[in-house]
Amino acid sequence: MSQLRDDELLIEREFDAPVALVFRLWADRAHVMRWWGPEEFTTVELDWELTPGRPWRGAMTATEYGLCKFGGTVLEVEPERRIVFTFQWDEDSGRDLDTVATVRFAERDGRTIQTFHQAPFSSAAVRDSHVGGWDSLFNKQQLYVENFAVAERAGLHP
């Protein structure tokens, strides 16, 4: 892959789960509510539906940070391949530039490679301030997805 610009963020994760499951857990609001947000946060509101052109909104809270609100618009959806959405913080939650996030999914040997790209950021410092939050969110997602996959392999349908 080419060198990233200072206004781009890229995070790749590998899940021990098939791509169909990883995508399904992105597509279902009830599941996304369980893993969205950094580890110290709880998502308390999420209006999320993977329909291109549809706005989405969310709110999460943490003792140290208080209530943080955000949202955007779903731009593109290719089932089991790609989700593209805009992301921006609300004015009272640290709004900077509106960004575009692209989540790509690929399957390799029954495992899913999820690639998250977000841009543009107003500076490398603002980009870097997002790395920890998204990485922590993906920690929660990975635990949730992989535990869900174990249950499904055992014949349970949580």
NUNUSE-36544 format. One record per residue (C-alpha): residue number from 1; residue in one letter; y negated, x, z negated. Coordinates in nm, 3 decimals, always signed. Layout:
+-----+------+---------+---------+---------+
! pos ! code !       y !       x !       z !
+-----+------+---------+---------+---------+
! NUM !    A !       Y !       X !       Z !
...
+-----+------+---------+---------+---------+
***
This chain:
+-----+------+---------+---------+---------+
! pos ! code !       y !       x !       z !
+-----+------+---------+---------+---------+
!   1 !    M !  +0.000 !  +0.000 !  +0.000 !
!   2 !    S !  -0.353 !  +0.118 !  +0.068 !
!   3 !    Q !  -0.585 !  +0.233 !  -0.206 !
!   4 !    L !  -0.746 !  -0.053 !  -0.400 !
!   5 !    R !  -1.121 !  -0.094 !  -0.393 !
!   6 !    D !  -1.318 !  -0.104 !  -0.719 !
!   7 !    D !  -1.356 !  -0.482 !  -0.681 !
!   8 !    E !  -0.979 !  -0.554 !  -0.660 !
!   9 !    L !  -0.705 !  -0.607 !  -0.917 !
!  10 !    L !  -0.334 !  -0.583 !  -0.838 !
!  11 !    I !  -0.047 !  -0.649 !  -1.080 !
!  12 !    E !  +0.319 !  -0.657 !  -0.981 !
!  13 !    R !  +0.600 !  -0.796 !  -1.196 !
!  14 !    E !  +0.973 !  -0.816 !  -1.143 !
!  15 !    F !  +1.156 !  -1.111 !  -1.297 !
!  16 !    D !  +1.528 !  -1.146 !  -1.359 !
!  17 !    A !  +1.521 !  -1.489 !  -1.198 !
!  18 !    P !  +1.542 !  -1.630 !  -0.845 !
!  19 !    V !  +1.222 !  -1.691 !  -0.653 !
!  20 !    A !  +1.285 !  -2.067 !  -0.641 !
!  21 !    L !  +1.271 !  -2.081 !  -1.022 !
!  22 !    V !  +0.965 !  -1.857 !  -1.056 !
!  23 !    F !  +0.776 !  -2.066 !  -0.802 !
!  24 !    R !  +0.889 !  -2.394 !  -0.963 !
!  25 !    L !  +0.752 !  -2.276 !  -1.298 !
!  26 !    W !  +0.415 !  -2.208 !  -1.128 !
!  27 !    A !  +0.419 !  -2.546 !  -0.956 !
!  28 !    D !  +0.482 !  -2.762 !  -1.263 !
!  29 !    R !  +0.181 !  -2.804 !  -1.492 !
!  30 !    A !  +0.402 !  -2.868 !  -1.798 !
!  31 !    H !  +0.561 !  -2.526 !  -1.753 !
!  32 !    V !  +0.237 !  -2.341 !  -1.669 !
!  33 !    M !  +0.085 !  -2.475 !  -1.995 !
!  34 !    R !  +0.351 !  -2.285 !  -2.189 !
!  35 !    W !  +0.271 !  -1.940 !  -2.050 !
!  36 !    W !  -0.088 !  -1.949 !  -1.917 !
!  37 !    G !  -0.332 !  -1.725 !  -2.100 !
!  38 !    P !  -0.309 !  -1.393 !  -2.283 !
!  39 !    E !  -0.060 !  -1.365 !  -2.568 !
!  40 !    E !  -0.314 !  -1.439 !  -2.843 !
!  41 !    F !  -0.431 !  -1.754 !  -2.661 !
!  42 !    T !  -0.296 !  -2.107 !  -2.643 !
!  43 !    T !  -0.372 !  -2.317 !  -2.338 !
!  44 !    V !  -0.502 !  -2.650 !  -2.465 !
!  45 !    E !  -0.601 !  -2.813 !  -2.136 !
!  46 !    L !  -0.479 !  -2.765 !  -1.780 !
!  47 !    D !  -0.540 !  -2.981 !  -1.477 !
!  48 !    W !  -0.320 !  -2.793 !  -1.229 !
!  49 !    E !  -0.160 !  -2.925 !  -0.913 !
!  50 !    L !  -0.063 !  -2.709 !  -0.616 !
!  51 !    T !  -0.240 !  -2.914 !  -0.349 !
!  52 !    P !  -0.465 !  -2.718 !  -0.110 !
!  53 !    G !  -0.830 !  -2.819 !  -0.148 !
!  54 !    R !  -0.775 !  -2.962 !  -0.496 !
!  55 !    P !  -0.992 !  -2.837 !  -0.784 !
!  56 !    W !  -0.815 !  -2.719 !  -1.099 !
!  57 !    R !  -0.944 !  -2.668 !  -1.456 !
!  58 !    G !  -0.822 !  -2.522 !  -1.779 !
!  59 !    A !  -0.916 !  -2.424 !  -2.131 !
!  60 !    M !  -0.754 !  -2.187 !  -2.376 !
!  61 !    T !  -0.837 !  -2.089 !  -2.729 !
!  62 !    A !  -0.781 !  -1.799 !  -2.967 !
!  63 !    T !  -0.898 !  -1.747 !  -3.323 !
!  64 !    E !  -1.086 !  -1.428 !  -3.232 !
!  65 !    Y !  -1.243 !  -1.551 !  -2.908 !
!  66 !    G !  -1.289 !  -1.926 !  -2.949 !
!  67 !    L !  -1.264 !  -2.167 !  -2.657 !
!  68 !    C !  -1.265 !  -2.024 !  -2.304 !
!  69 !    K !  -1.294 !  -2.257 !  -2.004 !
!  70 !    F !  -1.217 !  -2.177 !  -1.643 !
!  71 !    G !  -1.120 !  -2.331 !  -1.313 !
!  72 !    G !  -1.137 !  -2.313 !  -0.938 !
!  73 !    T !  -0.980 !  -2.463 !  -0.629 !
!  74 !    V !  -0.629 !  -2.433 !  -0.490 !
!  75 !    L !  -0.674 !  -2.289 !  -0.141 !
!  76 !    E !  -0.325 !  -2.235 !  +0.003 !
!  77 !    V !  +0.035 !  -2.299 !  -0.097 !
!  78 !    E !  +0.345 !  -2.172 !  +0.082 !
!  79 !    P !  +0.638 !  -2.283 !  -0.135 !
!  80 !    E !  +0.833 !  -1.988 !  -0.275 !
!  81 !    R !  +0.610 !  -1.742 !  -0.085 !
!  82 !    R !  +0.244 !  -1.764 !  -0.186 !
!  83 !    I !  -0.023 !  -1.943 !  -0.392 !
!  84 !    V !  -0.394 !  -1.878 !  -0.333 !
!  85 !    F !  -0.662 !  -2.015 !  -0.564 !
!  86 !    T !  -1.015 !  -1.940 !  -0.669 !
!  87 !    F !  -1.080 !  -1.845 !  -1.030 !
!  88 !    Q !  -1.401 !  -1.847 !  -1.226 !
!  89 !    W !  -1.501 !  -1.866 !  -1.589 !
!  90 !    D !  -1.734 !  -2.146 !  -1.693 !
!  91 !    E !  -2.092 !  -2.043 !  -1.772 !
!  92 !    D !  -2.028 !  -2.042 !  -2.148 !
!  93 !    S !  -1.706 !  -1.840 !  -2.111 !
!  94 !    G !  -1.846 !  -1.530 !  -1.936 !
!  95 !    R !  -1.893 !  -1.633 !  -1.573 !
!  96 !    D !  -1.941 !  -1.347 !  -1.328 !
!  97 !    L !  -1.837 !  -1.369 !  -0.964 !
!  98 !    D !  -1.600 !  -1.634 !  -0.839 !
!  99 !    T !  -1.280 !  -1.458 !  -0.735 !
! 100 !    V !  -0.981 !  -1.538 !  -0.517 !
! 101 !    A !  -0.635 !  -1.487 !  -0.667 !
! 102 !    T !  -0.329 !  -1.456 !  -0.446 !
! 103 !    V !  +0.019 !  -1.471 !  -0.597 !
! 104 !    R !  +0.299 !  -1.360 !  -0.364 !
! 105 !    F !  +0.669 !  -1.405 !  -0.428 !
! 106 !    A !  +0.958 !  -1.210 !  -0.277 !
! 107 !    E !  +1.324 !  -1.212 !  -0.372 !
! 108 !    R !  +1.539 !  -0.902 !  -0.391 !
! 109 !    D !  +1.900 !  -0.914 !  -0.513 !
! 110 !    G !  +1.844 !  -1.242 !  -0.699 !
! 111 !    R !  +1.532 !  -1.108 !  -0.871 !
! 112 !    T !  +1.173 !  -1.204 !  -0.798 !
! 113 !    I !  +0.892 !  -0.964 !  -0.723 !
! 114 !    Q !  +0.562 !  -1.136 !  -0.805 !
! 115 !    T !  +0.245 !  -0.968 !  -0.680 !
! 116 !    F !  -0.091 !  -1.084 !  -0.814 !
! 117 !    H !  -0.411 !  -0.980 !  -0.635 !
! 118 !    Q !  -0.762 !  -1.084 !  -0.742 !
! 119 !    A !  -1.100 !  -0.999 !  -0.586 !
! 120 !    P !  -1.391 !  -0.952 !  -0.568 !
! 121 !    F !  -1.522 !  -0.831 !  -0.900 !
! 122 !    S !  -1.887 !  -0.730 !  -0.947 !
! 123 !    S !  -1.784 !  -0.386 !  -1.078 !
! 124 !    A !  -1.485 !  -0.175 !  -1.174 !
! 125 !    A !  -1.573 !  -0.237 !  -1.541 !
! 126 !    V !  -1.557 !  -0.617 !  -1.496 !
! 127 !    R !  -1.228 !  -0.578 !  -1.305 !
! 128 !    D !  -1.087 !  -0.359 !  -1.581 !
! 129 !    S !  -1.184 !  -0.620 !  -1.841 !
! 130 !    H !  -0.944 !  -0.862 !  -1.666 !
! 131 !    V !  -0.644 !  -0.627 !  -1.648 !
! 132 !    G !  -0.536 !  -0.675 !  -2.009 !
! 133 !    G !  -0.571 !  -1.053 !  -1.998 !
! 134 !    W !  -0.369 !  -1.100 !  -1.681 !
! 135 !    D !  -0.110 !  -0.843 !  -1.789 !
! 136 !    S !  -0.069 !  -1.025 !  -2.121 !
! 137 !    L !  -0.044 !  -1.361 !  -1.942 !
! 138 !    F !  +0.232 !  -1.217 !  -1.722 !
! 139 !    N !  +0.413 !  -1.091 !  -2.036 !
! 140 !    K !  +0.426 !  -1.453 !  -2.156 !
! 141 !    Q !  +0.528 !  -1.575 !  -1.810 !
! 142 !    Q !  +0.807 !  -1.317 !  -1.785 !
! 143 !    L !  +0.955 !  -1.412 !  -2.121 !
! 144 !    Y !  +0.935 !  -1.782 !  -2.036 !
! 145 !    V !  +1.082 !  -1.747 !  -1.686 !
! 146 !    E !  +1.365 !  -1.516 !  -1.785 !
! 147 !    N !  +1.465 !  -1.730 !  -2.084 !
! 148 !    F !  +1.457 !  -2.036 !  -1.858 !
! 149 !    A !  +1.679 !  -1.852 !  -1.606 !
! 150 !    V !  +1.932 !  -1.770 !  -1.879 !
! 151 !    A !  +1.948 !  -2.139 !  -1.976 !
! 152 !    E !  +1.996 !  -2.247 !  -1.614 !
! 153 !    R !  +2.271 !  -1.986 !  -1.558 !
! 154 !    A !  +2.446 !  -2.131 !  -1.867 !
! 155 !    G !  +2.439 !  -2.475 !  -1.704 !
! 156 !    L !  +2.153 !  -2.611 !  -1.910 !
! 157 !    H !  +1.857 !  -2.778 !  -1.744 !
! 158 !    P !  +1.568 !  -2.744 !  -1.988 !
+-----+------+---------+---------+---------+
***
